[in-house]
C-alpha cells in the first residue's frame, strides 16, 4: 500500500512539473485596442509604452483632492482615439485595492456606459505581460 502512495505521488509531481514547464516563459504582447461602439478598451501598459507610435497609453488611477477620491481609467490607441471612464464612488474602495496590487507589467480591460461610468474593470499583473521600460 505504501508503494502505491509513493508511485502516485511521483506521478502527480511529474505532471505538475510538466504542466509548469509548458508555460514557462510565456509572453503576451497586447497593444492598446479601443472600440467606442462597444465602449471597451484593453491593452498592456508595457506594450503601449514600447509601441512604435507615441500615442498609445492605457491605465487606471486613483486620486484624492480635498478628501474626495476619484477613480479613472483612460486609453488612447495608435490612431489617437481616446476614451475614459470614472469609477462610481460605491466601488472606489475595491478599485483602490486592485490598483494597489499592480506593477509596471499590468494589463487592463475595461468597459463603460453611455454616461462615462466604468461598468467593468479587469486588471492583471502577471509575468506574461510586457513590463514597462524607460
C-alpha positions in Angstrom: 0.0 0.0 0.0 2.9 2.4 0.8 4.4 1.9 -2.7 1.1 2.9 -4.3 1.2 6.2 -2.5 4.8 6.9 -3.5 4.1 6.0 -7.1 1.0 8.2 -7.3 2.9 11.0 -5.6 5.7 10.8 -8.1 3.2 10.7 -11.0 1.5 13.8 -9.6 4.8 15.6 -9.2 5.8 14.7 -12.7 2.5 16.0 -14.1 2.9 19.2 -12.1 6.4 19.7 -13.3 5.5 19.1 -16.9 2.5 21.5 -16.7 4.6 24.2 -15.1 7.3 23.9 -17.7 4.8 24.0 -20.6 4.0 27.7 -19.8 7.5 28.8 -18.7 8.5 32.0 -20.4 5.0 32.7 -21.9 4.7 36.2 -23.2 1.6 38.1 -24.3 2.1 41.2 -26.4 -1.2 43.2 -26.3 -1.2 46.6 -27.9 -3.9 49.1 -27.0 -7.3 48.4 -28.6 -10.2 50.8 -28.3 -13.8 50.3 -29.5 -16.0 53.3 -28.9 -19.0 51.5 -30.4 -18.9 48.7 -27.8 -17.3 51.1 -25.2 -14.4 48.7 -24.5 -10.7 49.1 -24.2 -7.8 46.8 -23.4 -4.1 46.6 -23.5 -0.8 46.1 -21.7 0.9 49.1 -20.2 4.3 47.8 -21.3 3.3 47.2 -24.9 1.7 50.6 -25.0 4.9 52.2 -23.8 7.0 50.2 -26.2 4.8 50.8 -29.2 6.4 52.4 -32.3 3.9 55.3 -32.2 3.9 57.9 -29.5 0.2 57.9 -28.9 -0.7 54.6 -27.1 -1.4 54.6 -23.4 -3.8 52.7 -21.1 -4.2 52.6 -17.3 -6.3 53.4 -14.3 -5.6 55.8 -11.5 -6.9 56.9 -8.1 -6.5 60.4 -6.9 -7.6 62.4 -3.9 -8.3 66.1 -3.7 -9.7 67.8 -0.6 -10.8 64.4 0.8 -12.6 63.4 -2.4 -11.4 60.2 -4.0 -11.7 59.9 -7.8 -11.1 56.7 -9.9 -10.4 57.0 -13.6 -9.5 54.6 -16.4 -8.1 56.2 -19.6 -7.0 54.9 -23.0 -5.5 56.2 -26.3 -4.9 53.9 -29.3 -2.4 54.2 -32.1 -4.9 56.3 -34.1 -5.1 58.9 -31.3 -8.6 57.9 -30.4 -9.2 58.5 -26.7 -11.7 57.4 -24.1 -12.0 57.5 -20.3 -14.5 56.4 -17.6 -14.9 57.1 -14.0 -15.3 54.7 -11.1 -18.5 55.1 -9.1 -18.0 56.1 -5.5 -19.5 52.9 -4.2 -16.7 50.9 -5.9 -13.8 53.1 -5.0 -12.5 51.1 -2.1 -12.5 47.9 -4.1 -10.9 49.7 -7.0 -8.2 51.1 -4.7 -7.3 47.5 -3.6 -7.0 46.3 -7.1 -4.7 49.2 -8.1 -2.5 48.7 -5.1 -1.5 45.2 -6.4 -0.4 46.5 -9.9 3.1 46.5 -11.2 4.6 48.0 -14.3 3.7 44.8 -16.1 -0.1 45.4 -15.9 -2.8 44.6 -18.4 -6.2 46.4 -18.3 -9.6 45.7 -19.8 -12.5 48.0 -19.1 -16.0 48.8 -20.3 -18.1 51.9 -19.7 -21.7 53.0 -20.3 -23.1 56.0 -22.2 -22.7 58.3 -19.2 -19.0 57.6 -18.9 -19.2 55.4 -15.8 -16.9 52.3 -15.8 -19.1 49.3 -15.7 -16.3 46.7 -15.7 -12.6 46.9 -14.9 -10.3 44.0 -15.1 -6.6 44.3 -14.3 -3.9 41.6 -14.3 -0.3 41.9 -13.1 1.4 38.7 -14.2 4.8 37.8 -15.7 3.2 37.2 -19.1 2.7 40.9 -19.7 5.4 43.1 -21.0 6.9 45.3 -18.3 7.3 49.0 -18.9 10.8 50.1 -19.6 12.1 53.7 -19.9 
